[in-house]
Amino acid sequence: METRLEVRLREPNPLFTRWLERWLREAERRQQRSQHKLRQALEALKSYPLPLYSGRDCAVLRGFGGTLCQLIDEELRQHRGATAETQPAAAATAQYEQQVQQVVKAVQEKQLQKAKKCPAKKPTKKAQLEQAAAEERERVVEMLPGSFEVLLLVDTQETSGKNKRVLDQTRSYLQSLGAEHEVRRLTVGDFLWIARDADGSELVLPYIVERKRMDDLASSIRDGRFHEQKHRLRQCGLPHVIYLIEDYGDNEQLGLPLDSLLQALANARLQSGIQVVRTENHYRSMCYLAGMGRALHQLFLSKSLHSVDRAALGVPSASCLTDRRMGLLKFRALYEDSAKNAQLTVREVFVQQLLQLHSLSMDRALAIVERYPTPRLLLDAYASCGQPEQARRLLAGLTCGALERPLGEKLSQCLYDFYGSEFR
């Protein structure tokens, strides 16, 4: 068993620390604005675990600007010429390496003695389960034509609701339409189809459906779920993503203009390659799923299926659907991979974070992220402002949306209070 070692010097940079402490005391005595940057730099220096040998080396730390780095280099030149209080850099490096070697040697000797005394331990139940899961993922599944059934899987959220008076009728509709289905928890999407053989092996057909009613679509756009769900569906490994959109009465009082919702669906179709299917009501949606299931049954029943991983899956073209042999994902692999955190970029996570704040629409969040792609860049921009009032107005003139309206001082101040208060 490998052991990770962490060796830390008690005070890696005592000379630089003393200088910063002295300059900070002088700045506080004179009430200079530089005291804030000096205090920030001192905290970063004390937290850094490795020796630094010049002001230029310090530039990697927070709070060390060009002026401060030059000041350290100048002080270092004077110090080397006038005194010999500290060890040379080479000696300090040798001392650090010697400490590391001593710790490594001591740990290795201790582990060797322990291995001689103790016999090999039996793997824990958790380790055995993990090993069995890994072996199952590696196992190749083969299904001959006609040896499997095509089954619709329905997410548990589609068959129950908090309001018992208006329970979702998904299951009863599917039963009345004669659609073979099974209810289980899905980690992505609301509906998908699997091929299951007599041994219980399950392969996922390359189609997945996300069902939304018009009012739910409007709500998901307002709170940012629409973009996150779209990202997760595109990343799940199934090439054919379908948005099943149900009308909500006369599509009035949806929370957003109908034109905005239709534009969002058009963008999903054109930019993301998502197929959009609209139905009149919930029953018509279930009719679509039942018909889709019958079509997939006819299409795949004569094929030979085998399991592949996501890297080898690829996007099947129209010609692939006519092939006699086809590679598909295992359901367990899809379930486990989709259950993990979505592989969002820092920029996408920043957008999701901004959308949780009151009055921050998608257009406003995107305008902020376009200028400052990460929270770190926004915090650095706040830190570079001379006065707090200037920082509060930093985003006020940022233009948002097609009409290029400014973000405004009120929202700019709210964002500064949220992101800047913890770091001031």
C-alpha positions in Angstrom: 0.0 0.0 0.0 1.5 3.4 -1.0 1.7 6.1 1.5 1.6 9.8 0.5 4.1 11.9 2.5 3.9 15.6 3.1 7.0 17.3 4.5 6.6 20.9 5.6 9.3 23.3 6.9 8.2 25.0 10.1 9.1 28.4 8.6 10.1 28.1 4.9 10.8 31.8 4.3 11.7 33.5 7.6 13.7 36.4 6.0 10.9 37.4 3.7 8.4 37.1 6.5 10.3 39.5 8.8 10.6 42.0 6.0 6.8 41.9 5.3 6.0 42.2 8.9 8.2 45.2 9.2 6.7 46.9 6.2 3.2 46.1 7.4 3.9 47.7 10.8 5.2 50.9 9.0 2.2 51.0 6.7 -0.3 50.6 9.6 1.5 53.3 11.6 1.3 55.7 8.6 -2.3 54.7 7.7 -1.2 53.8 4.2 -3.6 52.0 1.8 -0.8 49.5 1.0 -1.4 47.8 4.4 -4.2 45.7 3.0 -2.1 44.3 0.2 0.8 43.7 2.6 -1.4 41.9 5.0 -2.8 39.7 2.2 0.7 39.0 0.9 1.9 38.1 4.4 -0.9 35.6 5.0 -0.2 34.0 1.6 3.5 33.8 2.3 3.0 32.1 5.7 0.7 29.5 4.1 3.1 28.6 1.3 5.0 25.4 2.3 8.1 25.7 0.1 11.2 28.0 0.2 11.3 31.0 -2.0 14.6 32.5 -3.2 13.6 35.9 -4.8 10.9 38.4 -5.2 10.2 37.0 -8.6 9.4 33.6 -7.0 6.9 35.3 -4.8 4.9 36.5 -7.8 2.9 33.2 -7.7 1.3 34.1 -4.4 -1.7 36.2 -3.8 -1.0 39.9 -3.0 2.5 40.0 -4.5 2.4 42.6 -7.3 5.3 43.8 -9.4 6.2 46.6 -7.0 6.3 44.4 -3.9 8.4 41.7 -5.8 10.9 44.4 -6.9 11.1 45.7 -3.3 11.9 42.2 -2.0 14.6 41.7 -4.7 16.2 45.1 -3.7 16.1 44.2 0.0 17.6 40.8 -0.8 20.5 42.3 -2.7 21.3 44.7 0.2 21.0 41.9 2.7 23.4 39.6 0.9 25.9 42.3 0.6 25.8 43.5 4.2 25.0 40.5 6.4 25.2 36.8 6.6 22.2 36.1 8.9 20.7 33.4 6.8 22.0 30.4 5.0 22.6 30.6 1.3 19.9 29.3 -1.0 21.9 26.2 -1.9 22.3 25.3 1.8 18.6 25.9 2.5 17.7 23.6 -0.4 20.1 20.9 0.8 18.6 21.1 4.3 15.1 20.8 2.9 16.0 17.7 0.8 17.8 16.2 3.8 14.6 16.5 5.9 12.6 14.9 3.2 15.0 12.0 2.8 15.0 11.4 6.6 11.2 11.3 6.8 10.9 9.0 3.7 13.5 6.6 5.1 11.8 6.4 8.5 8.4 5.7 7.0 9.8 3.0 4.7 11.5 1.3 7.5 8.4 1.4 9.6 6.2 0.0 6.8 8.8 -2.8 6.2 8.8 -3.9 9.8 5.0 -3.8 9.9 4.7 -5.9 6.8 7.0 -8.6 8.3 4.9 -8.8 11.5 1.4 -8.7 10.0 0.1 -11.2 7.4 -1.8 -9.8 4.3 -5.2 -8.6 5.3 -8.4 -9.9 3.8 -10.0 -7.3 1.5 -12.9 -5.5 3.1 -16.4 -5.9 2.0 -16.3 -2.5 0.4 -13.2 -3.4 -1.5 -14.7 -6.7 -2.7 -17.8 -4.9 -4.0 -15.7 -2.3 -5.8 -13.6 -5.1 -7.4 -16.8 -6.9 -8.4 -18.2 -3.7 -9.9 -15.0 -3.1 -11.9 -15.1 -6.7 -13.2 -18.7 -6.3 -14.2 -18.0 -3.1 -16.1 -15.2 -5.0 -18.0 -17.4 -8.0 -18.8 -18.5 -8.0 -22.5 -22.2 -8.6 -23.1 -23.3 -10.2 -26.3 -27.0 -10.4 -27.4 -28.0 -12.4 -30.4 -30.9 -11.3 -32.6 -34.3 -12.1 -31.0 -32.7 -13.1 -27.6 -33.7 -9.9 -25.8 -36.7 -7.7 -25.1 -37.0 -3.9 -25.6 -38.2 -2.2 -22.5 -39.1 1.4 -21.7 -37.5 2.6 -18.4 -39.5 5.4 -16.6 -37.8 7.6 -14.0 -39.4 7.3 -10.6 -40.1 11.1 -10.6 -42.5 10.6 -13.5 -44.8 8.3 -11.5 -45.3 10.1 -8.3 -45.7 13.6 -7.0 -45.9 15.7 -3.8 -49.5 16.7 -4.5 -51.5 13.4 -4.1 -54.6 15.0 -5.7 -52.9 15.3 -9.0 -50.7 12.3 -9.2 -48.9 11.8 -12.5 -50.8 9.3 -14.7 -47.7 8.2 -16.6 -47.9 4.6 -15.6 -51.6 4.1 -16.1 -51.4 5.7 -19.6 -48.5 3.4 -20.6 -50.4 0.3 -19.3 -53.5 1.2 -21.3 -51.4 1.7 -24.4 -49.8 -1.7 -24.0 -46.2 -0.3 -23.6 -43.9 -2.6 -21.8 -42.2 -0.5 -19.2 -40.5 -0.6 -15.8 -40.1 2.2 -13.2 -36.7 2.8 -11.7 -34.5 5.7 -10.7 -32.6 7.3 -13.6 -29.7 9.6 -13.0 -30.2 11.4 -16.3 -33.3 11.9 -18.4 -36.9 10.8 -17.8 -37.3 8.0 -20.2 -35.0 5.6 -22.1 -35.1 2.2 -23.7 -33.0 -0.9 -22.8 -32.5 -4.3 -24.4 -32.6 -7.1 -21.7 -31.7 -10.7 -22.3 -32.6 -13.8 -20.3 -29.5 -13.5 -18.0 -30.6 -10.0 -16.9 -27.9 -8.1 -18.8 -29.1 -4.7 -20.0 -27.9 -2.5 -22.8 -29.2 1.0 -23.4 -30.6 1.9 -26.8 -29.2 5.2 -28.1 -32.3 7.3 -27.4 -33.1 9.3 -24.2 -36.1 11.5 -23.5 -36.5 14.5 -21.2 -40.2 15.4 -20.7 -41.2 19.0 -19.8 -44.5 20.8 -19.6 -44.4 24.3 -20.9 -44.7 25.9 -17.4 -41.9 23.6 -16.1 -39.7 24.6 -19.1 -40.2 28.3 -18.2 -39.3 27.6 -14.5 -36.2 25.6 -15.5 -35.0 28.4 -17.7 -35.4 31.0 -15.0 -33.5 29.0 -12.3 -30.8 27.7 -14.7 -31.8 24.0 -14.6 -32.6 24.0 -18.3 -28.9 24.7 -19.3 -27.5 22.2 -16.7 -29.9 19.4 -17.8 -29.1 20.1 -21.5 -25.4 19.8 -20.7 -25.9 16.5 -18.7 -28.0 15.0 -21.5 -25.4 15.8 -24.1 -22.6 14.3 -21.9 -24.4 11.1 -21.0 -23.1 9.2 -24.0 -26.5 8.6 -25.8 -26.4 10.3 -29.2 -30.1 10.9 -29.7 -31.5 13.3 -27.2 -35.2 14.1 -27.4 -37.1 17.0 -25.6 -40.7 16.0 -25.2 -42.6 19.3 -24.6 -46.2 19.3 -23.5 -48.5 22.2 -23.9 -49.9 23.7 -20.7 -53.5 24.5 -21.5 -53.5 27.5 -23.8 -49.8 28.2 -22.8 -50.8 31.3 -21.0 -49.3 32.5 -17.6 -46.2 30.4 -18.0 -43.9 32.8 -16.2 -42.0 33.7 -19.4 -43.3 34.8 -22.8 -44.2 32.0 -25.2 -41.9 33.4 -27.8 -38.9 33.2 -25.4 -39.7 29.5 -24.7 -40.0 28.7 -28.4 -36.7 30.5 -29.0 -35.0 28.4 -26.3 -36.3 25.2 -27.9 -35.1 26.4 -31.3 -31.6 27.1 -29.9 -31.5 23.6 -28.3 -32.4 22.1 -31.7 -29.9 24.1 -33.8 -27.0 24.6 -31.4 -27.1 21.4 -29.4 -28.6 19.0 -31.9 -31.5 18.0 -29.6 -34.7 16.8 -31.2 -37.8 18.7 -30.0 -41.2 17.0 -30.1 -44.3 18.9 -29.0 -47.5 17.3 -27.8 -50.9 18.6 -26.8 -51.1 17.0 -23.4 -49.7 14.3 -21.2 -51.7 11.5 -22.8 -50.3 12.4 -26.2 -46.8 12.3 -24.8 -47.4 8.7 -23.6 -48.8 7.8 -27.0 -45.5 9.1 -28.6 -43.4 7.0 -26.2 -45.5 3.9 -26.8 -45.2 4.4 -30.6 -41.4 5.1 -30.2 -41.0 1.8 -28.3 -42.8 -0.2 -31.0 -40.6 1.3 -33.6 -37.4 0.6 -31.7 -38.5 -3.0 -31.1 -38.8 -3.5 -34.9 -35.5 -1.7 -35.5 -33.3 -3.5 -33.0 -34.9 -7.0 -32.6 -33.1 -8.3 -35.7 -29.7 -6.9 -34.7 -26.8 -8.5 -32.8 -25.9 -6.3 -29.8 -22.7 -6.1 -27.8 -21.5 -3.8 -25.0 -18.9 -1.0 -25.5 -17.6 1.8 -23.3 -18.3 5.4 -23.9 -15.0 6.1 -25.6 -15.8 3.5 -28.3 -19.5 4.3 -28.6 -19.3 7.3 -31.1 -22.4 8.8 -32.7 -24.1 6.3 -35.0 -24.9 7.6 -38.5 -28.1 6.6 -40.4 -26.1 3.7 -42.0 -25.1 2.4 -38.6 -28.8 1.8 -37.7 -29.1 -0.6 -40.6 -26.0 -2.6 -39.6 -26.6 -6.1 -38.3 -24.3 -5.6 -35.3 -24.3 -2.6 -33.0 -22.4 -1.6 -29.9 -24.3 -0.1 -26.9 -23.7 1.1 -23.4 -24.5 -1.0 -20.4 -27.2 0.4 -18.3 -25.2 0.1 -15.1 -22.3 2.1 -16.7 -24.7 4.8 -17.8 -26.3 5.0 -14.4 -23.0 5.2 -12.5 -21.3 7.7 -14.8 -24.4 10.0 -14.9 -24.7 9.8 -11.1 -21.3 11.5 -10.7 -21.0 15.2 -10.7 -21.6 16.7 -14.2 -18.3 17.5 -15.8 -18.9 21.3 -15.9 -16.2 23.8 -16.6 -15.4 26.5 -14.1 -17.1 29.0 -16.4 -20.3 26.9 -16.5 -20.3 26.4 -12.7 -19.8 30.2 -12.3 -22.9 30.8 -14.5 -24.9 28.3 -12.3 -23.8 30.1 -9.2 -24.7 33.5 -10.5 -28.2 32.3 -11.5 -29.0 31.5 -7.9 -28.7 35.2 -6.9 -31.9 37.2 -6.9 -32.6 39.2 -10.2 -29.7 37.6 -12.0 -31.1 36.4 -15.3 -29.3 34.3 -17.9 -28.4 37.3 -20.0 -26.9 39.1 -17.0 -25.0 36.1 -15.8 -23.6 35.4 -19.3 -22.5 39.1 -19.6 -20.6 38.9 -16.3 -19.0 35.6 -17.3 -18.0 36.9 -20.7 -16.0 39.7 -19.0 -14.8 37.6 -16.0 -14.9 33.9 -16.9 -14.1 32.7 -13.3 -14.8 33.9 -9.8 -11.0 34.3 -9.2 -10.8 36.9 -12.1 -13.8 38.8 -10.6 -12.2 38.8 -7.2 -8.9 40.0 -8.6 -10.8 42.8 -10.4 -12.4 43.8 -7.1 -9.0 43.8 -5.4 -7.4 46.0 -8.0 -10.0 48.8 -7.4 -8.6 51.6 -5.4 -11.7 52.2 -3.2 -14.6 50.0 -2.1 -17.0 52.4 -3.8 -15.2 51.9 -7.1 -15.4 48.1 -6.6 -19.2 48.3 -5.9 -19.7 50.1 -9.2 -17.4 47.8 -11.1 -20.1 45.9 -12.9 -22.7 48.7 -13.1 -22.0 49.6 -16.7 -21.8 46.1 -18.0 -24.2 45.7 -21.0 -26.5 42.6 -21.0 -28.8 41.0 -23.6 -29.8 41.9 -27.1 -30.9 45.4 -26.0 -27.5 45.9 -24.3 -29.0 47.4 -21.1 -26.6 48.1 -18.2 -26.5 45.8 -15.3 -27.1 48.7 -12.9 -25.5 49.9 -9.7 -27.9 48.0 -7.4 -27.0 44.6 -8.8 -23.4 45.6 -9.1 -23.4 46.4 -5.3 -25.2 43.2 -4.5 -22.6 41.1 -6.4 -19.7 43.0 -4.6 -21.3 42.4 -1.2 -21.7 38.7 -2.0 -18.3 38.0 -3.5 -16.2 40.6 -1.7 -17.3 40.5 1.9 -15.5 37.2 2.7 -12.2 38.4 1.3 -12.0 42.0 2.6 
